[in-house]
Structures are given as C-alpha cells and as structure tokens.
Amino acid sequence: MTNFKIHQALQVQQLHSGPGAAPHDLEGDLASLRGDCARMAPHWAAPDRIIALPVSPSRIHGVTVPPASARLVDAMPEYGD
C-alpha cells in the first residue's frame, strides 16, 4: 500500500535536493518511531520456542567440513576431547 503523503513529500524533496539525496525526517522523531514500533509489535509475535531434537549421525549426509575447521572445533574444550 502506498502512503501518498510520504510519496508526494519525497517527490517534492527530490525536486529541491536532486536525485539520490537522503530523505529528510518525514514522520517525526525517535519517540514517534518507538511508538509506531510498540503498536506494531503485537502483529509480529514470535513463535513459541522450538527445541531441536538430537539427530542420529547416520541421518547427516552431504556435509563437508574442511580439515582446518574440524581441527579448530576439535581444539575447543566444549566440543573436543
């Protein structure tokens, strides 16, 4: 959906400042932006956390890890010996 008010303001601005110029603040300040975000947040609700289950190594195929990366991960105390 096109916001004609903003579209017209951009056209006027381009006439006065030339093509490629950065747009000026058309709607207000940071407080109004934060208010807009707060009103829109319920529309973008995050899904419930999805917990990944372990996968059998036999089901993992087609993955190639370079030897240097494998050595790096092996050297990490969290993953290596």
mmCIF file of the N, C-alpha and C atoms, coordinates in Angstrom:
data_MODEL
# 
_entry.id   MODEL 
# 
loop_
_atom_site.group_PDB 
_atom_site.id 
_atom_site.type_symbol 
_atom_site.label_atom_id 
_atom_site.label_alt_id 
_atom_site.label_comp_id 
_atom_site.label_asym_id 
_atom_site.label_entity_id 
_atom_site.label_seq_id 
_atom_site.pdbx_PDB_ins_code 
_atom_site.Cartn_x 
_atom_site.Cartn_y 
_atom_site.Cartn_z 
_atom_site.occupancy 
_atom_site.B_iso_or_equiv 
_atom_site.pdbx_formal_charge 
_atom_site.auth_seq_id 
_atom_site.auth_comp_id 
_atom_site.auth_asym_id 
_atom_site.auth_atom_id 
_atom_site.pdbx_PDB_model_num 
ATOM 1   N N  . MET A 1 1  ? 0.849  -1.167  0.000  1.00 0.00 ? 1  MET A N  1 
ATOM 2   C CA . MET A 1 1  ? 0.000  0.000   0.000  1.00 0.00 ? 1  MET A CA 1 
ATOM 3   C C  . MET A 1 1  ? 0.897  1.233   0.000  1.00 0.00 ? 1  MET A C  1 
ATOM 4   N N  . THR A 1 2  ? 0.601  2.157   -0.838 1.00 0.00 ? 2  THR A N  1 
ATOM 5   C CA . THR A 1 2  ? 1.403  3.362   -0.961 1.00 0.00 ? 2  THR A CA 1 
ATOM 6   C C  . THR A 1 2  ? 0.872  4.447   -0.045 1.00 0.00 ? 2  THR A C  1 
ATOM 7   N N  . ASN A 1 3  ? 1.767  5.052   0.699  1.00 0.00 ? 3  ASN A N  1 
ATOM 8   C CA . ASN A 1 3  ? 1.397  6.194   1.521  1.00 0.00 ? 3  ASN A CA 1 
ATOM 9   C C  . ASN A 1 3  ? 1.630  7.429   0.653  1.00 0.00 ? 3  ASN A C  1 
ATOM 10  N N  . PHE A 1 4  ? 0.555  7.980   0.103  1.00 0.00 ? 4  PHE A N  1 
ATOM 11  C CA . PHE A 1 4  ? 0.680  9.077   -0.842 1.00 0.00 ? 4  PHE A CA 1 
ATOM 12  C C  . PHE A 1 4  ? 1.254  10.339  -0.214 1.00 0.00 ? 4  PHE A C  1 
ATOM 13  N N  . LYS A 1 5  ? 0.988  10.552  1.058  1.00 0.00 ? 5  LYS A N  1 
ATOM 14  C CA . LYS A 1 5  ? 1.524  11.729  1.739  1.00 0.00 ? 5  LYS A CA 1 
ATOM 15  C C  . LYS A 1 5  ? 3.057  11.676  1.739  1.00 0.00 ? 5  LYS A C  1 
ATOM 16  N N  . ILE A 1 6  ? 3.606  10.524  2.084  1.00 0.00 ? 6  ILE A N  1 
ATOM 17  C CA . ILE A 1 6  ? 5.066  10.380  2.095  1.00 0.00 ? 6  ILE A CA 1 
ATOM 18  C C  . ILE A 1 6  ? 5.602  10.397  0.680  1.00 0.00 ? 6  ILE A C  1 
ATOM 19  N N  . HIS A 1 7  ? 4.909  9.706   -0.247 1.00 0.00 ? 7  HIS A N  1 
ATOM 20  C CA . HIS A 1 7  ? 5.354  9.654   -1.631 1.00 0.00 ? 7  HIS A CA 1 
ATOM 21  C C  . HIS A 1 7  ? 5.436  11.061  -2.234 1.00 0.00 ? 7  HIS A C  1 
ATOM 22  N N  . GLN A 1 8  ? 4.422  11.886  -1.993 1.00 0.00 ? 8  GLN A N  1 
ATOM 23  C CA . GLN A 1 8  ? 4.429  13.254  -2.503 1.00 0.00 ? 8  GLN A CA 1 
ATOM 24  C C  . GLN A 1 8  ? 5.531  14.077  -1.848 1.00 0.00 ? 8  GLN A C  1 
ATOM 25  N N  . ALA A 1 9  ? 5.751  13.872  -0.552 1.00 0.00 ? 9  ALA A N  1 
ATOM 26  C CA . ALA A 1 9  ? 6.809  14.611  0.135  1.00 0.00 ? 9  ALA A CA 1 
ATOM 27  C C  . ALA A 1 9  ? 8.169  14.243  -0.430 1.00 0.00 ? 9  ALA A C  1 
ATOM 28  N N  . LEU A 1 10 ? 8.372  12.971  -0.761 1.00 0.00 ? 10 LEU A N  1 
ATOM 29  C CA . LEU A 1 10 ? 9.642  12.553  -1.356 1.00 0.00 ? 10 LEU A CA 1 
ATOM 30  C C  . LEU A 1 10 ? 9.833  13.174  -2.730 1.00 0.00 ? 10 LEU A C  1 
ATOM 31  N N  . GLN A 1 11 ? 8.752  13.260  -3.515 1.00 0.00 ? 11 GLN A N  1 
ATOM 32  C CA . GLN A 1 11 ? 8.853  13.882  -4.829 1.00 0.00 ? 11 GLN A CA 1 
ATOM 33  C C  . GLN A 1 11 ? 9.231  15.353  -4.710 1.00 0.00 ? 11 GLN A C  1 
ATOM 34  N N  . VAL A 1 12 ? 8.620  16.066  -3.784 1.00 0.00 ? 12 VAL A N  1 
ATOM 35  C CA . VAL A 1 12 ? 8.939  17.481  -3.571 1.00 0.00 ? 12 VAL A CA 1 
ATOM 36  C C  . VAL A 1 12 ? 10.383 17.620  -3.119 1.00 0.00 ? 12 VAL A C  1 
ATOM 37  N N  . GLN A 1 13 ? 10.811 16.758  -2.219 1.00 0.00 ? 13 GLN A N  1 
ATOM 38  C CA . GLN A 1 13 ? 12.185 16.823  -1.719 1.00 0.00 ? 13 GLN A CA 1 
ATOM 39  C C  . GLN A 1 13 ? 13.175 16.578  -2.849 1.00 0.00 ? 13 GLN A C  1 
ATOM 40  N N  . GLN A 1 14 ? 12.884 15.609  -3.746 1.00 0.00 ? 14 GLN A N  1 
ATOM 41  C CA . GLN A 1 14 ? 13.794 15.324  -4.839 1.00 0.00 ? 14 GLN A CA 1 
ATOM 42  C C  . GLN A 1 14 ? 13.885 16.498  -5.799 1.00 0.00 ? 14 GLN A C  1 
ATOM 43  N N  . LEU A 1 15 ? 12.789 17.224  -5.974 1.00 0.00 ? 15 LEU A N  1 
ATOM 44  C CA . LEU A 1 15 ? 12.831 18.405  -6.827 1.00 0.00 ? 15 LEU A CA 1 
ATOM 45  C C  . LEU A 1 15 ? 13.765 19.465  -6.257 1.00 0.00 ? 15 LEU A C  1 
ATOM 46  N N  . HIS A 1 16 ? 13.778 19.594  -4.926 1.00 0.00 ? 16 HIS A N  1 
ATOM 47  C CA . HIS A 1 16 ? 14.579 20.635  -4.295 1.00 0.00 ? 16 HIS A CA 1 
ATOM 48  C C  . HIS A 1 16 ? 16.012 20.202  -4.004 1.00 0.00 ? 16 HIS A C  1 
ATOM 49  N N  . SER A 1 17 ? 16.236 18.919  -3.796 1.00 0.00 ? 17 SER A N  1 
ATOM 50  C CA . SER A 1 17 ? 17.580 18.494  -3.409 1.00 0.00 ? 17 SER A CA 1 
ATOM 51  C C  . SER A 1 17 ? 18.254 17.616  -4.448 1.00 0.00 ? 17 SER A C  1 
ATOM 52  N N  . GLY A 1 18 ? 17.555 17.232  -5.499 1.00 0.00 ? 18 GLY A N  1 
ATOM 53  C CA . GLY A 1 18 ? 18.145 16.424  -6.551 1.00 0.00 ? 18 GLY A CA 1 
ATOM 54  C C  . GLY A 1 18 ? 17.996 14.938  -6.281 1.00 0.00 ? 18 GLY A C  1 
ATOM 55  N N  . PRO A 1 19 ? 18.151 14.129  -7.336 1.00 0.00 ? 19 PRO A N  1 
ATOM 56  C CA . PRO A 1 19 ? 18.007 12.685  -7.171 1.00 0.00 ? 19 PRO A CA 1 
ATOM 57  C C  . PRO A 1 19 ? 19.150 12.107  -6.343 1.00 0.00 ? 19 PRO A C  1 
ATOM 58  N N  . GLY A 1 20 ? 18.863 11.077  -5.599 1.00 0.00 ? 20 GLY A N  1 
ATOM 59  C CA . GLY A 1 20 ? 19.889 10.411  -4.804 1.00 0.00 ? 20 GLY A CA 1 
ATOM 60  C C  . GLY A 1 20 ? 20.162 11.050  -3.462 1.00 0.00 ? 20 GLY A C  1 
ATOM 61  N N  . ALA A 1 21 ? 19.476 12.137  -3.144 1.00 0.00 ? 21 ALA A N  1 
ATOM 62  C CA . ALA A 1 21 ? 19.695 12.794  -1.854 1.00 0.00 ? 21 ALA A CA 1 
ATOM 63  C C  . ALA A 1 21 ? 19.016 11.991  -0.753 1.00 0.00 ? 21 ALA A C  1 
ATOM 64  N N  . ALA A 1 22 ? 19.565 12.045  0.433  1.00 0.00 ? 22 ALA A N  1 
ATOM 65  C CA . ALA A 1 22 ? 18.992 11.321  1.572  1.00 0.00 ? 22 ALA A CA 1 
ATOM 66  C C  . ALA A 1 22 ? 17.667 11.958  1.966  1.00 0.00 ? 22 ALA A C  1 
ATOM 67  N N  . PRO A 1 23 ? 16.658 11.135  2.271  1.00 0.00 ? 23 PRO A N  1 
ATOM 68  C CA . PRO A 1 23 ? 15.362 11.710  2.662  1.00 0.00 ? 23 PRO A CA 1 
ATOM 69  C C  . PRO A 1 23 ? 15.428 12.371  4.024  1.00 0.00 ? 23 PRO A C  1 
ATOM 70  N N  . HIS A 1 24 ? 14.639 13.419  4.182  1.00 0.00 ? 24 HIS A N  1 
ATOM 71  C CA . HIS A 1 24 ? 14.529 14.092  5.468  1.00 0.00 ? 24 HIS A CA 1 
ATOM 72  C C  . HIS A 1 24 ? 13.546 13.332  6.340  1.00 0.00 ? 24 HIS A C  1 
ATOM 73  N N  . ASP A 1 25 ? 13.525 13.630  7.613  1.00 0.00 ? 25 ASP A N  1 
ATOM 74  C CA . ASP A 1 25 ? 12.584 13.003  8.536  1.00 0.00 ? 25 ASP A CA 1 
ATOM 75  C C  . ASP A 1 25 ? 11.176 13.453  8.162  1.00 0.00 ? 25 ASP A C  1 
ATOM 76  N N  . LEU A 1 26 ? 10.332 12.514  7.720  1.00 0.00 ? 26 LEU A N  1 
ATOM 77  C CA . LEU A 1 26 ? 9.005  12.863  7.243  1.00 0.00 ? 26 LEU A CA 1 
ATOM 78  C C  . LEU A 1 26 ? 7.914  12.660  8.282  1.00 0.00 ? 26 LEU A C  1 
ATOM 79  N N  . GLU A 1 27 ? 8.157  11.852  9.292  1.00 0.00 ? 27 GLU A N  1 
ATOM 80  C CA . GLU A 1 27 ? 7.098  11.474  10.216 1.00 0.00 ? 27 GLU A CA 1 
ATOM 81  C C  . GLU A 1 27 ? 7.264  12.020  11.622 1.00 0.00 ? 27 GLU A C  1 
ATOM 82  N N  . GLY A 1 28 ? 8.429  12.368  12.038 1.00 0.00 ? 28 GLY A N  1 
ATOM 83  C CA . GLY A 1 28 ? 8.597  12.843  13.403 1.00 0.00 ? 28 GLY A CA 1 
ATOM 84  C C  . GLY A 1 28 ? 9.945  12.443  13.969 1.00 0.00 ? 28 GLY A C  1 
ATOM 85  N N  . ASP A 1 29 ? 9.959  12.247  15.275 1.00 0.00 ? 29 ASP A N  1 
ATOM 86  C CA . ASP A 1 29 ? 11.220 11.991  15.957 1.00 0.00 ? 29 ASP A CA 1 
ATOM 87  C C  . ASP A 1 29 ? 11.323 10.533  16.397 1.00 0.00 ? 29 ASP A C  1 
ATOM 88  N N  . LEU A 1 30 ? 12.355 10.240  17.165 1.00 0.00 ? 30 LEU A N  1 
ATOM 89  C CA . LEU A 1 30 ? 12.588 8.889   17.652 1.00 0.00 ? 30 LEU A CA 1 
ATOM 90  C C  . LEU A 1 30 ? 11.437 8.398   18.519 1.00 0.00 ? 30 LEU A C  1 
ATOM 91  N N  . ALA A 1 31 ? 10.862 9.273   19.310 1.00 0.00 ? 31 ALA A N  1 
ATOM 92  C CA . ALA A 1 31 ? 9.751  8.877   20.177 1.00 0.00 ? 31 ALA A CA 1 
ATOM 93  C C  . ALA A 1 31 ? 8.560  8.390   19.351 1.00 0.00 ? 31 ALA A C  1 
ATOM 94  N N  . SER A 1 32 ? 8.267  9.060   18.250 1.00 0.00 ? 32 SER A N  1 
ATOM 95  C CA . SER A 1 32 ? 7.145  8.615   17.417 1.00 0.00 ? 32 SER A CA 1 
ATOM 96  C C  . SER A 1 32 ? 7.471  7.293   16.731 1.00 0.00 ? 32 SER A C  1 
ATOM 97  N N  . LEU A 1 33 ? 8.726  7.100   16.348 1.00 0.00 ? 33 LEU A N  1 
ATOM 98  C CA . LEU A 1 33 ? 9.135  5.833   15.752 1.00 0.00 ? 33 LEU A CA 1 
ATOM 99  C C  . LEU A 1 33 ? 8.986  4.694   16.753 1.00 0.00 ? 33 LEU A C  1 
ATOM 100 N N  . ARG A 1 34 ? 9.418  4.934   17.989 1.00 0.00 ? 34 ARG A N  1 
ATOM 101 C CA . ARG A 1 34 ? 9.287  3.902   19.022 1.00 0.00 ? 34 ARG A CA 1 
ATOM 102 C C  . ARG A 1 34 ? 7.815  3.596   19.297 1.00 0.00 ? 34 ARG A C  1 
ATOM 103 N N  . GLY A 1 35 ? 6.980  4.607   19.271 1.00 0.00 ? 35 GLY A N  1 
ATOM 104 C CA . GLY A 1 35 ? 5.544  4.387   19.453 1.00 0.00 ? 35 GLY A CA 1 
ATOM 105 C C  . GLY A 1 35 ? 4.957  3.543   18.328 1.00 0.00 ? 35 GLY A C  1 
ATOM 106 N N  . ASP A 1 36 ? 5.376  3.841   17.092 1.00 0.00 ? 36 ASP A N  1 
ATOM 107 C CA . ASP A 1 36 ? 4.919  3.041   15.952 1.00 0.00 ? 36 ASP A CA 1 
ATOM 108 C C  . ASP A 1 36 ? 5.343  1.587   16.113 1.00 0.00 ? 36 ASP A C  1 
ATOM 109 N N  . CYS A 1 37 ? 6.581  1.378   16.525 1.00 0.00 ? 37 CYS A N  1 
ATOM 110 C CA . CYS A 1 37 ? 7.089  0.012   16.722 1.00 0.00 ? 37 CYS A CA 1 
ATOM 111 C C  . CYS A 1 37 ? 6.314  -0.704  17.823 1.00 0.00 ? 37 CYS A C  1 
ATOM 112 N N  . ALA A 1 38 ? 6.018  -0.006  18.900 1.00 0.00 ? 38 ALA A N  1 
ATOM 113 C CA . ALA A 1 38 ? 5.274  -0.612  20.005 1.00 0.00 ? 38 ALA A CA 1 
ATOM 114 C C  . ALA A 1 38 ? 3.868  -1.010  19.557 1.00 0.00 ? 38 ALA A C  1 
ATOM 115 N N  . ARG A 1 39 ? 3.255  -0.207  18.698 1.00 0.00 ? 39 ARG A N  1 
ATOM 116 C CA . ARG A 1 39 ? 1.919  -0.547  18.202 1.00 0.00 ? 39 ARG A CA 1 
ATOM 117 C C  . ARG A 1 39 ? 1.960  -1.721  17.230 1.00 0.00 ? 39 ARG A C  1 
ATOM 118 N N  . MET A 1 40 ? 3.038  -1.869  16.484 1.00 0.00 ? 40 MET A N  1 
ATOM 119 C CA . MET A 1 40 ? 3.135  -2.942  15.502 1.00 0.00 ? 40 MET A CA 1 
ATOM 120 C C  . MET A 1 40 ? 3.635  -4.250  16.089 1.00 0.00 ? 40 MET A C  1 
ATOM 121 N N  . ALA A 1 41 ? 4.289  -4.211  17.230 1.00 0.00 ? 41 ALA A N  1 
ATOM 122 C CA . ALA A 1 41 ? 4.896  -5.417  17.818 1.00 0.00 ? 41 ALA A CA 1 
ATOM 123 C C  . ALA A 1 41 ? 3.917  -6.576  17.972 1.00 0.00 ? 41 ALA A C  1 
ATOM 124 N N  . PRO A 1 42 ? 2.681  -6.357  18.416 1.00 0.00 ? 42 PRO A N  1 
ATOM 125 C CA . PRO A 1 42 ? 1.762  -7.499  18.544 1.00 0.00 ? 42 PRO A CA 1 
ATOM 126 C C  . PRO A 1 42 ? 1.465  -8.198  17.217 1.00 0.00 ? 42 PRO A C  1 
ATOM 127 N N  . HIS A 1 43 ? 1.620  -7.500  16.102 1.00 0.00 ? 43 HIS A N  1 
ATOM 128 C CA . HIS A 1 43 ? 1.353  -8.102  14.798 1.00 0.00 ? 43 HIS A CA 1 
ATOM 129 C C  . HIS A 1 43 ? 2.461  -9.056  14.373 1.00 0.00 ? 43 HIS A C  1 
ATOM 130 N N  . TRP A 1 44 ? 3.631  -8.943  14.997 1.00 0.00 ? 44 TRP A N  1 
ATOM 131 C CA . TRP A 1 44 ? 4.774  -9.774  14.630 1.00 0.00 ? 44 TRP A CA 1 
ATOM 132 C C  . TRP A 1 44 ? 5.195  -10.648 15.799 1.00 0.00 ? 44 TRP A C  1 
ATOM 133 N N  . ALA A 1 45 ? 4.245  -11.328 16.395 1.00 0.00 ? 45 ALA A N  1 
ATOM 134 C CA . ALA A 1 45 ? 4.551  -12.175 17.546 1.00 0.00 ? 45 ALA A CA 1 
ATOM 135 C C  . ALA A 1 45 ? 5.483  -13.307 17.126 1.00 0.00 ? 45 ALA A C  1 
ATOM 136 N N  . ALA A 1 46 ? 6.486  -13.546 17.941 1.00 0.00 ? 46 ALA A N  1 
ATOM 137 C CA . ALA A 1 46 ? 7.439  -14.623 17.677 1.00 0.00 ? 46 ALA A CA 1 
ATOM 138 C C  . ALA A 1 46 ? 6.784  -15.963 17.992 1.00 0.00 ? 46 ALA A C  1 
ATOM 139 N N  . PRO A 1 47 ? 7.112  -16.984 17.209 1.00 0.00 ? 47 PRO A N  1 
ATOM 140 C CA . PRO A 1 47 ? 6.552  -18.304 17.511 1.00 0.00 ? 47 PRO A CA 1 
ATOM 141 C C  . PRO A 1 47 ? 7.112  -18.837 18.819 1.00 0.00 ? 47 PRO A C  1 
ATOM 142 N N  . ASP A 1 48 ? 6.401  -19.811 19.393 1.00 0.00 ? 48 ASP A N  1 
ATOM 143 C CA . ASP A 1 48 ? 6.920  -20.450 20.594 1.00 0.00 ? 48 ASP A CA 1 
ATOM 144 C C  . ASP A 1 48 ? 8.291  -21.034 20.294 1.00 0.00 ? 48 ASP A C  1 
ATOM 145 N N  . ARG A 1 49 ? 9.094  -21.086 21.321 1.00 0.00 ? 49 ARG A N  1 
ATOM 146 C CA . ARG A 1 49 ? 10.461 -21.585 21.143 1.00 0.00 ? 49 ARG A CA 1 
ATOM 147 C C  . ARG A 1 49 ? 10.421 -23.038 20.665 1.00 0.00 ? 49 ARG A C  1 
ATOM 148 N N  . ILE A 1 50 ? 11.131 -23.295 19.592 1.00 0.00 ? 50 ILE A N  1 
ATOM 149 C CA . ILE A 1 50 ? 11.202 -24.636 19.034 1.00 0.00 ? 50 ILE A CA 1 
ATOM 150 C C  . ILE A 1 50 ? 12.494 -25.274 19.520 1.00 0.00 ? 50 ILE A C  1 
ATOM 151 N N  . ILE A 1 51 ? 12.365 -26.386 20.204 1.00 0.00 ? 51 ILE A N  1 
ATOM 152 C CA . ILE A 1 51 ? 13.537 -27.074 20.732 1.00 0.00 ? 51 ILE A CA 1 
ATOM 153 C C  . ILE A 1 51 ? 13.918 -28.169 19.740 1.00 0.00 ? 51 ILE A C  1 
ATOM 154 N N  . ALA A 1 52 ? 15.141 -28.086 19.227 1.00 0.00 ? 52 ALA A N  1 
ATOM 155 C CA . ALA A 1 52 ? 15.623 -29.077 18.273 1.00 0.00 ? 52 ALA A CA 1 
ATOM 156 C C  . ALA A 1 52 ? 15.988 -30.363 19.003 1.00 0.00 ? 52 ALA A C  1 
ATOM 157 N N  . LEU A 1 53 ? 15.571 -31.472 18.432 1.00 0.00 ? 53 LEU A N  1 
ATOM 158 C CA . LEU A 1 53 ? 15.892 -32.769 18.998 1.00 0.00 ? 53 LEU A CA 1 
ATOM 159 C C  . LEU A 1 53 ? 17.203 -33.273 18.402 1.00 0.00 ? 53 LEU A C  1 
ATOM 160 N N  . PRO A 1 54 ? 17.945 -34.087 19.135 1.00 0.00 ? 54 PRO A N  1 
ATOM 161 C CA . PRO A 1 54 ? 19.190 -34.630 18.586 1.00 0.00 ? 54 PRO A CA 1 
ATOM 162 C C  . PRO A 1 54 ? 18.910 -35.457 17.329 1.00 0.00 ? 54 PRO A C  1 
ATOM 163 N N  . VAL A 1 55 ? 19.856 -35.415 16.410 1.00 0.00 ? 55 VAL A N  1 
ATOM 164 C CA . VAL A 1 55 ? 19.740 -36.149 15.153 1.00 0.00 ? 55 VAL A CA 1 
ATOM 165 C C  . VAL A 1 55 ? 20.799 -37.239 15.138 1.00 0.00 ? 55 VAL A C  1 
ATOM 166 N N  . SER A 1 56 ? 20.404 -38.403 14.700 1.00 0.00 ? 56 SER A N  1 
ATOM 167 C CA . SER A 1 56 ? 21.341 -39.517 14.591 1.00 0.00 ? 56 SER A CA 1 
ATOM 168 C C  . SER A 1 56 ? 22.412 -39.178 13.553 1.00 0.00 ? 56 SER A C  1 
ATOM 169 N N  . PRO A 1 57 ? 23.683 -39.478 13.831 1.00 0.00 ? 57 PRO A N  1 
ATOM 170 C CA . PRO A 1 57 ? 24.742 -39.199 12.851 1.00 0.00 ? 57 PRO A CA 1 
ATOM 171 C C  . PRO A 1 57 ? 24.507 -39.884 11.509 1.00 0.00 ? 57 PRO A C  1 
ATOM 172 N N  . SER A 1 58 ? 23.799 -40.999 11.498 1.00 0.00 ? 58 SER A N  1 
ATOM 173 C CA . SER A 1 58 ? 23.543 -41.699 10.237 1.00 0.00 ? 58 SER A CA 1 
ATOM 174 C C  . SER A 1 58 ? 22.610 -40.905 9.319  1.00 0.00 ? 58 SER A C  1 
ATOM 175 N N  . ARG A 1 59 ? 21.858 -39.967 9.879  1.00 0.00 ? 59 ARG A N  1 
ATOM 176 C CA . ARG A 1 59 ? 20.942 -39.152 9.071  1.00 0.00 ? 59 ARG A CA 1 
ATOM 177 C C  . ARG A 1 59 ? 21.619 -37.908 8.512  1.00 0.00 ? 59 ARG A C  1 
ATOM 178 N N  . ILE A 1 60 ? 22.817 -37.599 8.975  1.00 0.00 ? 60 ILE A N  1 
ATOM 179 C CA . ILE A 1 60 ? 23.540 -36.425 8.487  1.00 0.00 ? 60 ILE A CA 1 
ATOM 180 C C  . ILE A 1 60 ? 24.389 -36.869 7.302  1.00 0.00 ? 60 ILE A C  1 
ATOM 181 N N  . HIS A 1 61 ? 24.103 -36.328 6.144  1.00 0.00 ? 61 HIS A N  1 
ATOM 182 C CA . HIS A 1 61 ? 24.875 -36.688 4.954  1.00 0.00 ? 61 HIS A CA 1 
ATOM 183 C C  . HIS A 1 61 ? 25.004 -35.468 4.056  1.00 0.00 ? 61 HIS A C  1 
ATOM 184 N N  . GLY A 1 62 ? 26.026 -35.466 3.249  1.00 0.00 ? 62 GLY A N  1 
ATOM 185 C CA . GLY A 1 62 ? 26.238 -34.365 2.324  1.00 0.00 ? 62 GLY A CA 1 
ATOM 186 C C  . GLY A 1 62 ? 26.890 -33.146 2.948  1.00 0.00 ? 62 GLY A C  1 
ATOM 187 N N  . VAL A 1 63 ? 27.404 -33.288 4.162  1.00 0.00 ? 63 VAL A N  1 
ATOM 188 C CA . VAL A 1 63 ? 28.061 -32.168 4.831  1.00 0.00 ? 63 VAL A CA 1 
ATOM 189 C C  . VAL A 1 63 ? 29.562 -32.385 4.746  1.00 0.00 ? 63 VAL A C  1 
ATOM 190 N N  . THR A 1 64 ? 30.270 -31.413 4.220  1.00 0.00 ? 64 THR A N  1 
ATOM 191 C CA . THR A 1 64 ? 31.720 -31.490 4.122  1.00 0.00 ? 64 THR A CA 1 
ATOM 192 C C  . THR A 1 64 ? 32.318 -30.399 4.989  1.00 0.00 ? 64 THR A C  1 
ATOM 193 N N  . VAL A 1 65 ? 33.206 -30.790 5.881  1.00 0.00 ? 65 VAL A N  1 
ATOM 194 C CA . VAL A 1 65 ? 33.863 -29.839 6.770  1.00 0.00 ? 65 VAL A CA 1 
ATOM 195 C C  . VAL A 1 65 ? 35.340 -29.804 6.412  1.00 0.00 ? 65 VAL A C  1 
ATOM 196 N N  . PRO A 1 66 ? 35.883 -28.630 6.118  1.00 0.00 ? 66 PRO A N  1 
ATOM 197 C CA . PRO A 1 66 ? 37.309 -28.543 5.818  1.00 0.00 ? 66 PRO A CA 1 
ATOM 198 C C  . PRO A 1 66 ? 38.139 -29.021 7.011  1.00 0.00 ? 66 PRO A C  1 
ATOM 199 N N  . PRO A 1 67 ? 39.277 -29.680 6.750  1.00 0.00 ? 67 PRO A N  1 
ATOM 200 C CA . PRO A 1 67 ? 40.110 -30.197 7.842  1.00 0.00 ? 67 PRO A CA 1 
ATOM 201 C C  . PRO A 1 67 ? 40.519 -29.127 8.854  1.00 0.00 ? 67 PRO A C  1 
ATOM 202 N N  . ALA A 1 68 ? 40.820 -27.916 8.400  1.00 0.00 ? 68 ALA A N  1 
ATOM 203 C CA . ALA A 1 68 ? 41.229 -26.850 9.324  1.00 0.00 ? 68 ALA A CA 1 
ATOM 204 C C  . ALA A 1 68 ? 40.083 -26.494 10.272 1.00 0.00 ? 68 ALA A C  1 
ATOM 205 N N  . SER A 1 69 ? 38.855 -26.475 9.764  1.00 0.00 ? 69 SER A N  1 
ATOM 206 C CA . SER A 1 69 ? 37.705 -26.178 10.620 1.00 0.00 ? 69 SER A CA 1 
ATOM 207 C C  . SER A 1 69 ? 37.467 -27.300 11.615 1.00 0.00 ? 69 SER A C  1 
ATOM 208 N N  . ALA A 1 70 ? 37.636 -28.540 11.169 1.00 0.00 ? 70 ALA A N  1 
ATOM 209 C CA . ALA A 1 70 ? 37.462 -29.679 12.073 1.00 0.00 ? 70 ALA A CA 1 
ATOM 210 C C  . ALA A 1 70 ? 38.488 -29.634 13.199 1.00 0.00 ? 70 ALA A C  1 
ATOM 211 N N  . ARG A 1 71 ? 39.729 -29.276 12.874 1.00 0.00 ? 71 ARG A N  1 
ATOM 212 C CA . ARG A 1 71 ? 40.771 -29.169 13.909 1.00 0.00 ? 71 ARG A CA 1 
ATOM 213 C C  . ARG A 1 71 ? 40.450 -28.044 14.879 1.00 0.00 ? 71 ARG A C  1 
ATOM 214 N N  . LEU A 1 72 ? 39.949 -26.938 14.370 1.00 0.00 ? 72 LEU A N  1 
ATOM 215 C CA . LEU A 1 72 ? 39.592 -25.806 15.224 1.00 0.00 ? 72 LEU A CA 1 
ATOM 216 C C  . LEU A 1 72 ? 38.495 -26.201 16.216 1.00 0.00 ? 72 LEU A C  1 
ATOM 217 N N  . VAL A 1 73 ? 37.460 -26.858 15.728 1.00 0.00 ? 73 VAL A N  1 
ATOM 218 C CA . VAL A 1 73 ? 36.370 -27.283 16.607 1.00 0.00 ? 73 VAL A CA 1 
ATOM 219 C C  . VAL A 1 73 ? 36.863 -28.340 17.586 1.00 0.00 ? 73 VAL A C  1 
ATOM 220 N N  . ASP A 1 74 ? 37.714 -29.246 17.128 1.00 0.00 ? 74 ASP A N  1 
ATOM 221 C CA . ASP A 1 74 ? 38.248 -30.293 17.995 1.00 0.00 ? 74 ASP A CA 1 
ATOM 222 C C  . ASP A 1 74 ? 39.086 -29.701 19.122 1.00 0.00 ? 74 ASP A C  1 
ATOM 223 N N  . ALA A 1 75 ? 39.729 -28.571 18.867 1.00 0.00 ? 75 ALA A N  1 
ATOM 224 C CA . ALA A 1 75 ? 40.575 -27.932 19.882 1.00 0.00 ? 75 ALA A CA 1 
ATOM 225 C C  . ALA A 1 75 ? 39.761 -27.162 20.924 1.00 0.00 ? 75 ALA A C  1 
ATOM 226 N N  . MET A 1 76 ? 38.485 -26.922 20.657 1.00 0.00 ? 76 MET A N  1 
ATOM 227 C CA . MET A 1 76 ? 37.642 -26.206 21.619 1.00 0.00 ? 76 MET A CA 1 
ATOM 228 C C  . MET A 1 76 ? 37.259 -27.143 22.759 1.00 0.00 ? 76 MET A C  1 
ATOM 229 N N  . PRO A 1 77 ? 37.395 -26.680 23.997 1.00 0.00 ? 77 PRO A N  1 
ATOM 230 C CA . PRO A 1 77 ? 37.067 -27.556 25.123 1.00 0.00 ? 77 PRO A CA 1 
ATOM 231 C C  . PRO A 1 77 ? 35.594 -27.979 25.153 1.00 0.00 ? 77 PRO A C  1 
ATOM 232 N N  . GLU A 1 78 ? 34.707 -27.165 24.578 1.00 0.00 ? 78 GLU A N  1 
ATOM 233 C CA . GLU A 1 78 ? 33.289 -27.508 24.585 1.00 0.00 ? 78 GLU A CA 1 
ATOM 234 C C  . GLU A 1 78 ? 32.979 -28.677 23.662 1.00 0.00 ? 78 GLU A C  1 
ATOM 235 N N  . TYR A 1 79 ? 33.774 -28.847 22.587 1.00 0.00 ? 79 TYR A N  1 
ATOM 236 C CA . TYR A 1 79 ? 33.459 -29.849 21.579 1.00 0.00 ? 79 TYR A CA 1 
ATOM 237 C C  . TYR A 1 79 ? 34.528 -30.924 21.443 1.00 0.00 ? 79 TYR A C  1 
ATOM 238 N N  . GLY A 1 80 ? 35.759 -30.585 21.702 1.00 0.00 ? 80 GLY A N  1 
ATOM 239 C CA . GLY A 1 80 ? 36.855 -31.541 21.517 1.00 0.00 ? 80 GLY A CA 1 
ATOM 240 C C  . GLY A 1 80 ? 36.995 -32.480 22.697 1.00 0.00 ? 80 GLY A C  1 
ATOM 241 N N  . ASP A 1 81 ? 38.098 -33.205 22.689 1.00 0.00 ? 81 ASP A N  1 
ATOM 242 C CA . ASP A 1 81 ? 38.355 -34.176 23.774 1.00 0.00 ? 81 ASP A CA 1 
ATOM 243 C C  . ASP A 1 81 ? 38.711 -33.476 25.021 1.00 0.00 ? 81 ASP A C  1 
# 
